[in-house]
C-alpha cells in the first residue's frame, strides 16, 4: 500500500510538526503569562488611583 493514501506521515515531517507544536505551546504560555502580568499591574494601578481619589475626597 502506498504511504500517501494510508494516512501515515513521514518521520521527518512528524518531527517538524512536533517541534512546531512545542514551539507554539511555549509561545502561547509566554503570551498568556505576559497578558496576566499586564492586566494585574493595570488593576493595581487603577486601585491605587481610586484609593488616592477616595482619600482626597475625605481630606
Backbone atoms as SQL, in Angstrom:
CREATE TABLE atoms (id INTEGER PRIMARY KEY, chain TEXT, resi INTEGER, resn TEXT, atom TEXT, x REAL, y REAL, z REAL);
INSERT INTO atoms VALUES
  (1, 'A', 1, 'UNK', 'N', 0.854, -1.188, 0.000),
  (2, 'A', 1, 'UNK', 'CA', 0.000, 0.000, 0.000),
  (3, 'A', 1, 'UNK', 'C', 0.892, 1.242, 0.000),
  (4, 'A', 2, 'UNK', 'N', 0.460, 2.247, -0.676),
  (5, 'A', 2, 'UNK', 'CA', 1.223, 3.482, -0.789),
  (6, 'A', 2, 'UNK', 'C', 1.051, 4.313, 0.480),
  (7, 'A', 3, 'UNK', 'N', 2.167, 4.874, 0.999),
  (8, 'A', 3, 'UNK', 'CA', 2.079, 5.638, 2.245),
  (9, 'A', 3, 'UNK', 'C', 1.350, 6.965, 2.064),
  (10, 'A', 4, 'UNK', 'N', 1.173, 7.383, 0.799),
  (11, 'A', 4, 'UNK', 'CA', 0.421, 8.622, 0.555),
  (12, 'A', 4, 'UNK', 'C', -1.037, 8.476, 0.978),
  (13, 'A', 5, 'UNK', 'N', -1.568, 7.282, 0.793),
  (14, 'A', 5, 'UNK', 'CA', -3.004, 7.087, 0.950),
  (15, 'A', 5, 'UNK', 'C', -3.406, 6.392, 2.247),
  (16, 'A', 6, 'UNK', 'N', -2.439, 5.885, 3.008),
  (17, 'A', 6, 'UNK', 'CA', -2.815, 5.164, 4.222),
  (18, 'A', 6, 'UNK', 'C', -2.837, 6.036, 5.467),
  (19, 'A', 7, 'UNK', 'N', -2.657, 7.333, 5.328),
  (20, 'A', 7, 'UNK', 'CA', -2.774, 8.243, 6.451),
  (21, 'A', 7, 'UNK', 'C', -1.518, 8.372, 7.281),
  (22, 'A', 8, 'UNK', 'N', -0.454, 7.684, 6.912),
  (23, 'A', 8, 'UNK', 'CA', 0.776, 7.796, 7.692),
  (24, 'A', 8, 'UNK', 'C', 1.541, 9.049, 7.292),
  (25, 'A', 9, 'UNK', 'N', 2.342, 9.535, 8.203),
  (26, 'A', 9, 'UNK', 'CA', 3.123, 10.750, 7.972),
  (27, 'A', 9, 'UNK', 'C', 4.589, 10.364, 8.042),
  (28, 'A', 10, 'UNK', 'N', 5.384, 10.938, 7.168),
  (29, 'A', 10, 'UNK', 'CA', 6.817, 10.641, 7.166),
  (30, 'A', 10, 'UNK', 'C', 7.448, 11.074, 8.484),
  (31, 'A', 11, 'UNK', 'N', 8.531, 10.416, 8.889),
  (32, 'A', 11, 'UNK', 'CA', 9.127, 10.689, 10.197),
  (33, 'A', 11, 'UNK', 'C', 9.719, 12.083, 10.284),
  (34, 'A', 12, 'UNK', 'N', 10.342, 12.598, 9.211),
  (35, 'A', 12, 'UNK', 'CA', 10.900, 13.947, 9.282),
  (36, 'A', 12, 'UNK', 'C', 9.800, 14.986, 9.392),
  (37, 'A', 13, 'UNK', 'N', 8.665, 14.735, 8.713),
  (38, 'A', 13, 'UNK', 'CA', 7.542, 15.662, 8.819),
  (39, 'A', 13, 'UNK', 'C', 6.937, 15.598, 10.226),
  (40, 'A', 14, 'UNK', 'N', 6.873, 14.426, 10.801),
  (41, 'A', 14, 'UNK', 'CA', 6.362, 14.284, 12.168),
  (42, 'A', 14, 'UNK', 'C', 7.252, 15.061, 13.135),
  (43, 'A', 15, 'UNK', 'N', 8.553, 14.984, 12.963),
  (44, 'A', 15, 'UNK', 'CA', 9.470, 15.724, 13.815),
  (45, 'A', 15, 'UNK', 'C', 9.272, 17.221, 13.692),
  (46, 'A', 16, 'UNK', 'N', 9.082, 17.681, 12.462),
  (47, 'A', 16, 'UNK', 'CA', 8.861, 19.120, 12.257),
  (48, 'A', 16, 'UNK', 'C', 7.556, 19.571, 12.893),
  (49, 'A', 17, 'UNK', 'N', 6.507, 18.763, 12.718),
  (50, 'A', 17, 'UNK', 'CA', 5.217, 19.126, 13.314),
  (51, 'A', 17, 'UNK', 'C', 5.289, 19.124, 14.838),
  (52, 'A', 18, 'UNK', 'N', 6.016, 18.166, 15.384),
  (53, 'A', 18, 'UNK', 'CA', 6.167, 18.107, 16.839),
  (54, 'A', 18, 'UNK', 'C', 6.940, 19.313, 17.355),
  (55, 'A', 19, 'UNK', 'N', 8.001, 19.699, 16.652),
  (56, 'A', 19, 'UNK', 'CA', 8.761, 20.888, 17.059),
  (57, 'A', 19, 'UNK', 'C', 7.910, 22.145, 16.931),
  (58, 'A', 20, 'UNK', 'N', 7.093, 22.225, 15.883),
  (59, 'A', 20, 'UNK', 'CA', 6.209, 23.380, 15.708),
  (60, 'A', 20, 'UNK', 'C', 5.191, 23.442, 16.844),
  (61, 'A', 21, 'UNK', 'N', 4.605, 22.291, 17.191),
  (62, 'A', 21, 'UNK', 'CA', 3.625, 22.259, 18.275),
  (63, 'A', 21, 'UNK', 'C', 4.265, 22.670, 19.596),
  (64, 'A', 22, 'UNK', 'N', 5.455, 22.181, 19.858),
  (65, 'A', 22, 'UNK', 'CA', 6.161, 22.534, 21.089),
  (66, 'A', 22, 'UNK', 'C', 6.473, 24.025, 21.125),
  (67, 'A', 23, 'UNK', 'N', 6.924, 24.554, 19.998),
  (68, 'A', 23, 'UNK', 'CA', 7.249, 25.977, 19.932),
  (69, 'A', 23, 'UNK', 'C', 6.002, 26.840, 20.130),
  (70, 'A', 24, 'UNK', 'N', 4.913, 26.463, 19.468),
  (71, 'A', 24, 'UNK', 'CA', 3.674, 27.236, 19.612),
  (72, 'A', 24, 'UNK', 'C', 3.132, 27.156, 21.031),
  (73, 'A', 25, 'UNK', 'N', 3.239, 25.998, 21.655),
  (74, 'A', 25, 'UNK', 'CA', 2.788, 25.849, 23.038),
  (75, 'A', 25, 'UNK', 'C', 3.603, 26.741, 23.970),
  (76, 'A', 26, 'UNK', 'N', 4.908, 26.775, 23.755),
  (77, 'A', 26, 'UNK', 'CA', 5.777, 27.614, 24.588),
  (78, 'A', 26, 'UNK', 'C', 5.427, 29.090, 24.428),
  (79, 'A', 27, 'UNK', 'N', 5.293, 29.537, 23.177),
  (80, 'A', 27, 'UNK', 'CA', 4.973, 30.947, 22.947),
  (81, 'A', 27, 'UNK', 'C', 3.578, 31.315, 23.451),
  (82, 'A', 28, 'UNK', 'N', 2.623, 30.393, 23.348),
  (83, 'A', 28, 'UNK', 'CA', 1.273, 30.662, 23.855),
  (84, 'A', 28, 'UNK', 'C', 1.279, 30.792, 25.375),
  (85, 'A', 29, 'UNK', 'N', 2.039, 29.945, 26.042),
  (86, 'A', 29, 'UNK', 'CA', 2.136, 30.043, 27.503),
  (87, 'A', 29, 'UNK', 'C', 2.801, 31.353, 27.904),
  (88, 'A', 30, 'UNK', 'N', 3.842, 31.746, 27.174),
  (89, 'A', 30, 'UNK', 'CA', 4.510, 33.010, 27.455),
  (90, 'A', 30, 'UNK', 'C', 3.563, 34.191, 27.242),
  (91, 'A', 31, 'UNK', 'N', 2.782, 34.161, 26.170),
  (92, 'A', 31, 'UNK', 'CA', 1.838, 35.244, 25.885),
  (93, 'A', 31, 'UNK', 'C', 0.757, 35.331, 26.962),
  (94, 'A', 32, 'UNK', 'N', 0.263, 34.190, 27.417),
  (95, 'A', 32, 'UNK', 'CA', -0.747, 34.205, 28.478),
  (96, 'A', 32, 'UNK', 'C', -0.180, 34.752, 29.783),
  (97, 'A', 33, 'UNK', 'N', 1.036, 34.372, 30.106),
  (98, 'A', 33, 'UNK', 'CA', 1.681, 34.882, 31.320),
  (99, 'A', 33, 'UNK', 'C', 1.901, 36.386, 31.226),
  (100, 'A', 34, 'UNK', 'N', 2.363, 36.849, 30.085),
  (101, 'A', 34, 'UNK', 'CA', 2.583, 38.284, 29.894),
  (102, 'A', 34, 'UNK', 'C', 1.270, 39.060, 29.983),
  (103, 'A', 35, 'UNK', 'N', 0.215, 38.521, 29.398),
  (104, 'A', 35, 'UNK', 'CA', -1.101, 39.170, 29.467),
  (105, 'A', 35, 'UNK', 'C', -1.584, 39.237, 30.912),
  (106, 'A', 36, 'UNK', 'N', -1.419, 38.158, 31.649),
  (107, 'A', 36, 'UNK', 'CA', -1.823, 38.134, 33.051),
  (108, 'A', 36, 'UNK', 'C', -1.060, 39.186, 33.851),
  (109, 'A', 37, 'UNK', 'N', 0.253, 39.302, 33.629),
  (110, 'A', 37, 'UNK', 'CA', 1.049, 40.285, 34.360),
  (111, 'A', 37, 'UNK', 'C', 0.635, 41.710, 34.021),
  (112, 'A', 38, 'UNK', 'N', 0.398, 41.996, 32.745),
  (113, 'A', 38, 'UNK', 'CA', -0.004, 43.344, 32.334),
  (114, 'A', 38, 'UNK', 'C', -1.357, 43.704, 32.936),
  (115, 'A', 39, 'UNK', 'N', -2.314, 42.783, 32.904),
  (116, 'A', 39, 'UNK', 'CA', -3.638, 43.049, 33.478),
  (117, 'A', 39, 'UNK', 'C', -3.538, 43.245, 34.982),
  (118, 'A', 40, 'UNK', 'N', -2.712, 42.445, 35.649),
  (119, 'A', 40, 'UNK', 'CA', -2.539, 42.578, 37.095),
  (120, 'A', 40, 'UNK', 'C', -1.942, 43.935, 37.452),
  (121, 'A', 41, 'UNK', 'N', -0.917, 44.357, 36.738),
  (122, 'A', 41, 'UNK', 'CA', -0.294, 45.658, 37.001),
  (123, 'A', 41, 'UNK', 'C', -1.282, 46.787, 36.742),
  (124, 'A', 42, 'UNK', 'N', -2.065, 46.661, 35.674),
  (125, 'A', 42, 'UNK', 'CA', -3.067, 47.693, 35.366),
  (126, 'A', 42, 'UNK', 'C', -4.121, 47.773, 36.468),
  (127, 'A', 43, 'UNK', 'N', -4.562, 46.636, 36.974),
  (128, 'A', 43, 'UNK', 'CA', -5.564, 46.649, 38.048),
  (129, 'A', 43, 'UNK', 'C', -5.011, 47.245, 39.332),
  (130, 'A', 44, 'UNK', 'N', -3.758, 46.937, 39.673),
  (131, 'A', 44, 'UNK', 'CA', -3.148, 47.537, 40.855),
  (132, 'A', 44, 'UNK', 'C', -3.002, 49.056, 40.679),
  (133, 'A', 45, 'UNK', 'N', -2.648, 49.489, 39.482),
  (134, 'A', 45, 'UNK', 'CA', -2.552, 50.930, 39.218),
  (135, 'A', 45, 'UNK', 'C', -3.901, 51.616, 39.354),
  (136, 'A', 46, 'UNK', 'N', -4.937, 50.983, 38.826),
  (137, 'A', 46, 'UNK', 'CA', -6.274, 51.556, 38.955),
  (138, 'A', 46, 'UNK', 'C', -6.708, 51.594, 40.421),
  (139, 'A', 47, 'UNK', 'N', -6.407, 50.546, 41.176),
  (140, 'A', 47, 'UNK', 'CA', -6.773, 50.514, 42.594),
  (141, 'A', 47, 'UNK', 'C', -6.048, 51.618, 43.364),
  (142, 'A', 48, 'UNK', 'N', -4.768, 51.835, 43.055),
  (143, 'A', 48, 'UNK', 'CA', -4.021, 52.903, 43.729),
  (144, 'A', 48, 'UNK', 'C', -4.595, 54.269, 43.379),
  (145, 'A', 49, 'UNK', 'N', -4.950, 54.455, 42.108),
  (146, 'A', 49, 'UNK', 'CA', -5.531, 55.734, 41.682),
  (147, 'A', 49, 'UNK', 'C', -6.878, 55.966, 42.375),
  (148, 'A', 50, 'UNK', 'N', -7.717, 54.922, 42.451),
  (149, 'A', 50, 'UNK', 'CA', -9.025, 55.052, 43.095),
  (150, 'A', 50, 'UNK', 'C', -8.864, 55.336, 44.584),
  (151, 'A', 51, 'UNK', 'N', -7.901, 54.689, 45.235),
  (152, 'A', 51, 'UNK', 'CA', -7.659, 54.922, 46.656),
  (153, 'A', 51, 'UNK', 'C', -7.191, 56.354, 46.910),
  (154, 'A', 52, 'UNK', 'N', -6.316, 56.859, 46.043),
  (155, 'A', 52, 'UNK', 'CA', -5.862, 58.249, 46.198),
  (156, 'A', 52, 'UNK', 'C', -7.018, 59.228, 46.031),
  (157, 'A', 53, 'UNK', 'N', -7.890, 58.962, 45.057),
  (158, 'A', 53, 'UNK', 'CA', -9.044, 59.840, 44.866),
  (159, 'A', 53, 'UNK', 'C', -10.003, 59.755, 46.043),
  (160, 'A', 54, 'UNK', 'N', -10.162, 58.582, 46.611),
  (161, 'A', 54, 'UNK', 'CA', -11.037, 58.404, 47.750),
  (162, 'A', 54, 'UNK', 'C', -10.469, 59.132, 48.974),
  (163, 'A', 55, 'UNK', 'N', -9.174, 59.034, 49.175),
  (164, 'A', 55, 'UNK', 'CA', -8.558, 59.730, 50.311),
  (165, 'A', 55, 'UNK', 'C', -8.636, 61.246, 50.117),
  (166, 'A', 56, 'UNK', 'N', -8.512, 61.692, 48.883),
  (167, 'A', 56, 'UNK', 'CA', -8.624, 63.116, 48.574),
  (168, 'A', 56, 'UNK', 'C', -10.032, 63.622, 48.855),
  (169, 'A', 57, 'UNK', 'N', -11.030, 62.776, 48.624),
  (170, 'A', 57, 'UNK', 'CA', -12.425, 63.147, 48.826),
  (171, 'A', 57, 'UNK', 'C', -12.714, 63.383, 50.298),
  (172, 'A', 58, 'UNK', 'N', -12.135, 62.583, 51.184),
  (173, 'A', 58, 'UNK', 'CA', -12.405, 62.698, 52.608),
  (174, 'A', 58, 'UNK', 'C', -11.426, 63.625, 53.334),
  (175, 'A', 59, 'UNK', 'N', -10.430, 64.153, 52.631),
  (176, 'A', 59, 'UNK', 'CA', -9.449, 65.026, 53.288),
  (177, 'A', 59, 'UNK', 'C', -9.948, 66.448, 53.394);
